[in-house]
Amino acid sequence: MNTYAMDRWRSFGGGTGYGQSFLSGSDAGEGDGYYIRYQRPQSNSTTFATGIAQGLETVDSKHLAGKTVTLSFRARGGADWSPTSGSATFRVVGGEGTDQSPVGMTTAENAFTVTANIPQNGDFVTYSGTGTIPADKTQIAIQIAWTWTGTAGAADYIDIRNLQLEIGSTATTFEQLSYGEELHRCQRYCFVARPPTNTALATGFARTTTTVHCVKALPVTMRTTPSLAFSSATDFQVQFLGSVATTTAMAASELGPDTMAFQASVSSGLTAGQGMYVRDLNGGATITAAAEL
């Protein structure tokens, strides 16, 4: 709960000890087939309000201030979709901060809402609404909220696809971008370096007999200097002069919006100044660079 998932959507709410499933599917039966599914696990009786949200950066939000905008989307509910009347509220929210969390913006207020009464076990239905963004808002977010009821059945979920916010008072056809365009947009906020088994991740040099400094260019300029998260330290290996050494620690080093730098540590055996590289060891090595709101 309260974490990011696909396409920059993050969950929120839910209460303590709440279980949830947040995933994407590709069997919508229309268009490209993709949708987001948010599901309460079967037999779960937690009935807190919950939802998902996505925020726009301030640089992408300011030009919407004072403008009339339209929100449109398609949604369907599972056979056990439980909110009263199938109700989910889609909110266009404005805040007055700079690049803040989409569920924690300063002086946040609803510009307008669209209430969708989504039937159980139906086909996708199109919903839309129009409103005006207040002129003093510097950041915009979309929040989708609902409240579960009763005890969850096997299909207590909501599916959402083709959500679009645009200037104007009319909902137009969903803009379909290429896979490459979507990927690069997402990589502005999160990039995962995931080399194939036993292949190179980044080049560098030994600073000491136990540390290697490595640099890897990011595929796009990220929103801001990212933080790095590593899989297990022993997932990596240093290759040098025909020899190898398994890493004992991994840590972020000099970072920038377009460069990922890190230090890999080994127990011994390196020569300061030698060139070398860090690679995956037996599958599973990842470095995640995150620059979300």
C-alpha positions as CSV (number, residue, x, y, z in Angstrom):
1,M,0.0,0.0,0.0
2,N,1.1,3.6,-0.7
3,T,3.6,2.4,-3.3
4,Y,4.1,3.0,-7.1
5,A,3.2,0.4,-9.7
6,M,2.7,0.4,-13.4
7,D,2.6,3.6,-15.5
8,R,3.4,5.8,-12.4
9,W,0.1,5.0,-10.6
10,R,0.4,4.7,-6.9
11,S,-1.9,3.3,-4.3
12,F,-3.1,5.2,-1.2
13,G,-5.3,4.7,1.8
14,G,-6.4,1.2,2.8
15,G,-5.8,1.1,6.6
16,T,-3.4,-0.9,8.7
17,G,-2.7,-4.5,7.7
18,Y,-4.6,-4.1,4.4
19,G,-3.9,-6.6,1.6
20,Q,-4.3,-5.6,-2.1
21,S,-3.4,-6.7,-5.6
22,F,-2.3,-4.0,-8.0
23,L,-1.5,-5.2,-11.5
24,S,-1.9,-4.8,-15.2
25,G,-3.6,-7.0,-17.7
26,S,-3.7,-7.3,-21.4
27,D,-7.0,-9.2,-22.1
28,A,-9.4,-6.2,-22.2
29,G,-10.8,-7.4,-25.5
30,E,-10.5,-4.0,-27.1
31,G,-7.8,-1.7,-28.4
32,D,-4.4,-2.7,-27.2
33,G,-6.0,-4.8,-24.5
34,Y,-4.1,-3.2,-21.5
35,Y,-5.7,-2.1,-18.3
36,I,-4.9,-1.5,-14.6
37,R,-6.6,-3.9,-12.1
38,Y,-6.9,-3.1,-8.4
39,Q,-8.3,-6.0,-6.4
40,R,-9.2,-6.8,-2.8
41,P,-8.1,-10.3,-1.9
42,Q,-10.8,-12.9,-1.4
43,S,-12.2,-13.2,2.1
44,N,-10.6,-9.8,3.1
45,S,-13.1,-7.8,5.2
46,T,-11.2,-4.5,5.4
47,T,-13.5,-1.7,4.3
48,F,-11.3,1.4,4.5
49,A,-11.4,3.9,1.7
50,T,-8.6,3.3,-0.8
51,G,-7.6,4.2,-4.4
52,I,-4.9,5.0,-6.8
53,A,-3.4,8.3,-8.0
54,Q,-1.0,9.9,-10.5
55,G,0.5,13.3,-10.3
56,L,1.7,15.7,-13.0
57,E,5.0,17.6,-12.5
58,T,4.6,21.3,-11.9
59,V,6.2,22.1,-15.3
60,D,3.4,20.1,-16.9
61,S,0.6,21.5,-14.7
62,K,1.0,25.2,-14.7
63,H,-0.3,25.6,-18.3
64,L,-3.6,24.0,-17.2
65,A,-4.3,26.6,-14.5
66,G,-7.4,28.5,-15.3
67,K,-8.3,26.2,-18.2
68,T,-11.3,24.1,-18.9
69,V,-10.3,20.4,-19.0
70,T,-12.0,17.1,-19.7
71,L,-11.3,13.8,-18.0
72,S,-12.3,10.6,-19.7
73,F,-11.7,6.9,-19.0
74,R,-13.1,3.4,-19.5
75,A,-13.8,1.2,-16.5
76,R,-15.5,-2.1,-15.5
77,G,-16.0,-4.0,-12.2
78,G,-15.5,-7.6,-11.4
79,A,-18.3,-10.0,-10.5
80,D,-17.8,-9.2,-6.8
81,W,-17.0,-5.4,-7.1
82,S,-18.3,-4.3,-3.7
83,P,-18.5,-0.5,-3.3
84,T,-22.1,0.7,-2.7
85,S,-23.8,1.2,-6.1
86,G,-20.4,0.3,-7.7
87,S,-19.3,3.9,-7.0
88,A,-15.8,5.1,-7.7
89,T,-14.9,8.8,-7.6
90,F,-12.4,10.1,-10.2
91,R,-11.0,13.4,-8.9
92,V,-9.0,16.1,-10.7
93,V,-7.1,17.7,-7.8
94,G,-5.1,20.9,-7.8
95,G,-2.4,21.9,-5.4
96,E,-0.1,24.9,-4.9
97,G,3.3,23.3,-4.2
98,T,6.0,22.2,-6.5
99,D,6.5,18.5,-7.6
100,Q,4.8,17.1,-4.5
101,S,3.2,13.7,-3.9
102,P,-0.1,13.4,-5.8
103,V,-1.8,12.6,-2.4
104,G,0.1,15.2,-0.4
105,M,-0.1,18.5,-2.3
106,T,-0.2,21.8,-0.5
107,T,-3.6,23.5,-0.4
108,A,-5.1,20.7,-2.4
109,E,-8.7,21.0,-3.6
110,N,-10.9,19.2,-6.1
111,A,-11.2,21.0,-9.4
112,F,-14.0,18.6,-10.3
113,T,-15.1,15.0,-9.8
114,V,-16.6,12.3,-12.0
115,T,-18.6,9.7,-10.1
116,A,-18.8,6.4,-11.9
117,N,-21.3,3.8,-10.8
118,I,-19.6,0.8,-12.3
119,P,-21.8,-2.3,-12.6
120,Q,-20.5,-5.8,-11.5
121,N,-19.2,-8.2,-14.2
122,G,-20.0,-5.8,-17.1
123,D,-18.1,-4.7,-20.2
124,F,-15.9,-1.6,-20.2
125,V,-18.0,1.6,-20.1
126,T,-16.8,5.1,-21.0
127,Y,-17.2,7.9,-18.4
128,S,-16.2,11.6,-18.7
129,G,-16.5,14.9,-17.0
130,T,-15.5,18.5,-17.5
131,G,-14.3,21.3,-15.1
132,T,-12.0,24.2,-14.7
133,I,-8.6,24.1,-13.0
134,P,-8.4,27.0,-10.4
135,A,-6.0,29.7,-11.6
136,D,-3.8,29.5,-8.5
137,K,-2.9,25.8,-8.9
138,T,0.7,24.8,-9.7
139,Q,0.3,21.0,-9.7
140,I,-2.4,18.6,-10.9
141,A,-3.2,15.1,-9.9
142,I,-5.8,12.4,-10.7
143,Q,-7.1,10.5,-7.7
144,I,-9.4,7.5,-8.1
145,A,-11.1,6.5,-4.8
146,W,-13.7,4.0,-3.6
147,T,-14.7,2.2,-0.4
148,W,-14.9,-1.6,-0.2
149,T,-17.9,-3.1,1.5
150,G,-18.6,-6.5,3.2
151,T,-16.2,-9.4,2.7
152,A,-14.4,-9.8,-0.7
153,G,-15.4,-12.4,-3.1
154,A,-13.0,-13.9,-5.7
155,A,-13.5,-11.0,-8.1
156,D,-13.7,-7.8,-6.0
157,Y,-11.8,-5.6,-8.4
158,I,-11.9,-2.5,-10.7
159,D,-10.3,-2.4,-14.1
160,I,-9.4,1.0,-15.7
161,R,-8.1,1.9,-19.1
162,N,-7.7,4.8,-21.6
163,L,-7.7,7.5,-18.9
164,Q,-7.0,10.9,-20.5
165,L,-7.0,14.5,-19.2
166,E,-7.1,17.1,-22.0
167,I,-7.7,20.8,-22.5
168,G,-11.3,21.6,-23.7
169,S,-14.8,20.6,-23.0
170,T,-15.0,17.5,-25.2
171,A,-13.6,14.1,-24.7
172,T,-11.6,13.0,-27.7
173,T,-10.3,9.7,-28.9
174,F,-7.7,8.2,-26.6
175,E,-4.2,9.2,-27.7
176,Q,-2.3,6.0,-28.4
177,L,1.5,6.4,-28.1
178,S,4.1,4.0,-29.3
179,Y,5.7,1.5,-26.9
180,G,9.0,3.4,-27.1
181,E,7.3,6.8,-26.3
182,E,5.6,5.3,-23.3
183,L,8.7,3.6,-22.1
184,H,10.8,6.8,-22.3
185,R,8.1,8.8,-20.4
186,C,8.1,6.2,-17.6
187,Q,11.9,6.1,-17.5
188,R,11.9,9.8,-16.6
189,Y,10.6,8.7,-13.2
190,C,11.9,5.1,-12.8
191,F,14.6,3.1,-14.5
192,V,15.6,-0.5,-13.7
193,A,18.9,-1.8,-14.9
194,R,18.4,-5.5,-15.3
195,P,21.3,-7.2,-17.2
196,P,20.8,-10.7,-18.6
197,T,22.4,-13.5,-16.6
198,N,26.2,-13.2,-16.3
199,T,26.4,-10.1,-18.6
200,A,27.9,-6.6,-18.0
201,L,26.0,-3.9,-16.1
202,A,28.5,-1.0,-16.0
203,T,32.2,-0.2,-16.5
204,G,34.5,1.4,-13.9
205,F,37.9,1.3,-12.2
206,A,39.2,0.2,-8.8
207,R,39.6,3.1,-6.3
208,T,41.1,0.8,-3.7
209,T,41.9,-2.8,-3.3
210,T,38.3,-3.5,-2.2
211,T,36.2,-0.9,-4.0
212,V,35.1,-0.3,-7.6
213,H,33.6,3.0,-8.9
214,C,31.2,2.4,-11.8
215,V,29.2,4.8,-14.1
216,K,26.3,4.0,-16.3
217,A,24.4,6.5,-18.5
218,L,20.7,6.6,-17.9
219,P,18.5,6.2,-21.0
220,V,16.7,9.5,-20.5
221,T,17.2,12.6,-18.3
222,M,15.3,11.8,-15.1
223,R,13.0,14.3,-13.4
224,T,15.6,14.9,-10.7
225,T,18.7,13.2,-9.3
226,P,17.4,9.7,-8.5
227,S,17.9,7.5,-5.5
228,L,19.3,4.0,-6.1
229,A,18.1,0.7,-4.7
230,F,20.0,-2.5,-5.3
231,S,18.9,-6.1,-5.2
232,S,21.0,-8.3,-2.9
233,A,24.6,-7.2,-2.7
234,T,25.8,-10.7,-3.6
235,D,23.8,-10.6,-6.9
236,F,26.7,-8.8,-8.5
237,Q,30.3,-9.7,-9.6
238,V,33.4,-7.7,-10.5
239,Q,35.4,-8.9,-13.5
240,F,39.0,-7.8,-13.8
241,L,42.1,-9.1,-15.6
242,G,40.5,-12.5,-16.2
243,S,39.5,-12.8,-12.5
244,V,36.2,-12.4,-10.8
245,A,35.1,-11.4,-7.3
246,T,31.6,-11.5,-5.8
247,T,30.5,-8.2,-4.4
248,T,29.9,-7.8,-0.6
249,A,28.2,-4.4,-0.8
250,M,26.7,-1.9,-3.2
251,A,26.1,1.8,-2.7
252,A,25.1,4.9,-4.6
253,S,28.0,7.3,-5.5
254,E,28.0,10.5,-7.5
255,L,24.6,10.7,-9.1
256,G,22.9,13.1,-11.6
257,P,19.6,13.2,-13.5
258,D,21.4,11.6,-16.5
259,T,24.0,9.4,-14.8
260,M,23.9,6.5,-12.4
261,A,27.1,6.0,-10.5
262,F,27.7,3.5,-7.7
263,Q,30.4,1.8,-5.7
264,A,30.8,-2.0,-5.6
265,S,32.8,-3.5,-2.7
266,V,34.6,-6.9,-2.7
267,S,36.6,-8.5,0.1
268,S,40.1,-8.1,-1.5
269,G,42.3,-8.5,-4.6
270,L,41.8,-5.4,-6.6
271,T,44.6,-3.0,-7.8
272,A,43.8,0.7,-7.6
273,G,43.5,2.3,-11.0
274,Q,42.8,-0.9,-12.9
275,G,39.8,-0.9,-15.3
276,M,37.1,-3.4,-14.7
277,Y,33.3,-3.9,-14.9
278,V,30.5,-5.1,-12.7
279,R,28.1,-7.7,-14.1
280,D,25.2,-9.9,-13.0
281,L,26.0,-13.1,-11.1
282,N,23.7,-16.0,-11.9
283,G,20.6,-13.9,-12.6
284,G,18.5,-11.5,-10.5
285,A,20.8,-8.5,-10.3
286,T,19.0,-5.2,-10.5
287,I,19.6,-1.5,-9.8
288,T,16.5,0.7,-9.6
289,A,16.9,4.5,-10.1
290,A,13.8,6.3,-8.8
291,A,12.9,10.0,-9.3
292,E,9.2,10.0,-8.6
293,L,7.2,12.8,-7.1
